[in-house]
Amino acid sequence: MPGLISAGIFSFTLSWNEFIYALAFIQSSENKTVPVAILTELVTGDVYQWGALMAGSLLGSLPVAIFYSFFVDYYVSSLTGAVKE
C-alpha cells in the first residue's frame, strides 16, 4: 500500500507540473492550468505584477502541500522499504 501511495504522489506531482504542454496547447484563459495562468496573465512584456504573482504562486502550491501532508507517513514508509519498528 505505501508503494501505491508513493506512486500516486509522484504521478500527481508530474501531472501538476505539465507546464510546457499547457503553455503550448491551451490558448483560452478559461482552460489554462494554474501555473500557466499565473505566468501568462500576470506578466506582460517586462512588467511583472509581483504581489499578484507571489499570491498566485502561494495559492497554486497549497493543493500540492496539503496533498503531501495527508500522505507523508505512507510516503516515508515506502522510501524506507516499509520497515516496521
C-alpha contacts under 8 A as a table, 3 or more apart, distances in Angstrom:
res1	aa1	res2	aa2	distance
1	M	4	L	5.24
1	M	5	I	6.37
1	M	74	Y	7.93
2	P	5	I	5.12
2	P	6	S	6.05
2	P	74	Y	4.82
2	P	75	Y	6.29
2	P	77	S	6.43
2	P	78	S	4.99
2	P	82	A	7.44
3	G	6	S	5.00
3	G	7	A	6.15
3	G	74	Y	7.87
3	G	75	Y	7.62
3	G	78	S	5.25
4	L	7	A	5.08
4	L	8	G	6.11
5	I	8	G	4.91
5	I	9	I	6.18
5	I	71	F	7.43
5	I	74	Y	6.62
5	I	75	Y	6.75
6	S	9	I	5.09
6	S	10	F	6.33
6	S	74	Y	7.05
6	S	75	Y	5.13
6	S	78	S	6.57
7	A	10	F	5.13
7	A	11	S	6.14
8	G	11	S	5.13
8	G	12	F	6.03
9	I	12	F	5.12
9	I	13	T	6.21
9	I	68	Y	7.35
10	F	13	T	5.15
10	F	14	L	6.19
11	S	14	L	5.08
11	S	15	S	6.07
12	F	15	S	5.24
12	F	16	W	6.02
13	T	16	W	5.03
13	T	17	N	6.25
13	T	64	V	7.52
14	L	17	N	5.24
14	L	18	E	6.59
15	S	18	E	5.52
16	W	19	F	7.97
18	E	21	Y	5.90
18	E	22	A	6.48
19	F	22	A	5.36
19	F	23	L	6.02
19	F	35	P	6.90
19	F	36	V	6.47
20	I	23	L	5.07
20	I	24	A	6.07
21	Y	24	A	5.22
21	Y	25	F	5.98
22	A	25	F	5.40
22	A	26	I	5.44
22	A	32	K	6.91
22	A	33	T	6.86
22	A	36	V	6.83
23	L	26	I	6.04
23	L	27	Q	7.81
23	L	32	K	7.97
23	L	36	V	5.96
24	A	27	Q	7.90
26	I	31	N	6.79
26	I	32	K	6.11
27	Q	31	N	7.74
27	Q	32	K	7.37
28	S	31	N	5.73
28	S	32	K	6.70
29	S	32	K	5.41
29	S	37	A	7.01
32	K	36	V	6.16
32	K	37	A	5.58
33	T	36	V	5.47
33	T	37	A	5.97
34	V	37	A	5.16
34	V	38	I	6.09
34	V	60	G	6.25
35	P	38	I	5.19
35	P	39	L	6.39
35	P	57	S	7.59
35	P	60	G	6.96
36	V	39	L	5.21
36	V	40	T	6.01
37	A	40	T	5.24
37	A	41	E	5.54
37	A	42	L	7.77
38	I	41	E	5.67
38	I	42	L	5.74
38	I	43	V	7.92
38	I	53	L	6.50
38	I	56	G	6.25
38	I	57	S	7.39
39	L	42	L	5.65
39	L	43	V	5.76
39	L	53	L	7.75
40	T	43	V	5.76
40	T	44	T	7.32
41	E	44	T	7.30
42	L	48	Y	6.59
42	L	49	Q	5.83
42	L	52	A	7.08
42	L	53	L	6.41
43	V	46	D	7.06
43	V	47	V	5.94
43	V	48	Y	4.94
43	V	49	Q	6.55
44	T	47	V	5.41
44	T	48	Y	6.83
48	Y	53	L	7.74
49	Q	52	A	5.68
49	Q	53	L	6.00
50	W	53	L	4.91
50	W	54	M	6.03
51	G	54	M	5.39
51	G	55	A	6.21
52	A	55	A	5.07
52	A	56	G	5.93
53	L	56	G	5.15
53	L	57	S	6.07
54	M	57	S	5.03
54	M	58	L	6.17
55	A	58	L	5.16
55	A	59	L	6.21
56	G	59	L	5.11
56	G	60	G	5.88
57	S	60	G	4.97
57	S	61	S	6.15
58	L	61	S	5.29
58	L	62	L	6.30
59	L	62	L	5.31
59	L	63	P	7.70
60	G	63	P	6.76
60	G	64	V	7.99
61	S	64	V	5.51
61	S	65	A	6.34
62	L	65	A	5.08
62	L	66	I	6.04
63	P	66	I	5.17
63	P	67	F	6.00
64	V	67	F	5.05
64	V	68	Y	6.15
65	A	68	Y	5.17
65	A	69	S	6.13
66	I	69	S	5.07
66	I	70	F	6.53
67	F	70	F	5.57
67	F	71	F	6.86
68	Y	71	F	5.36
68	Y	72	V	5.73
69	S	72	V	5.37
70	F	73	D	7.96
71	F	74	Y	5.47
71	F	75	Y	6.15
72	V	75	Y	4.95
72	V	76	V	6.09
73	D	76	V	5.32
73	D	77	S	6.16
74	Y	77	S	5.13
74	Y	78	S	6.14
75	Y	78	S	5.24
75	Y	79	L	6.42
76	V	79	L	5.13
76	V	80	T	6.26
77	S	80	T	5.15
77	S	81	G	6.19
77	S	82	A	4.61
77	S	83	V	7.08
78	S	81	G	5.21
78	S	82	A	5.37
79	L	82	A	7.33
80	T	83	V	6.45
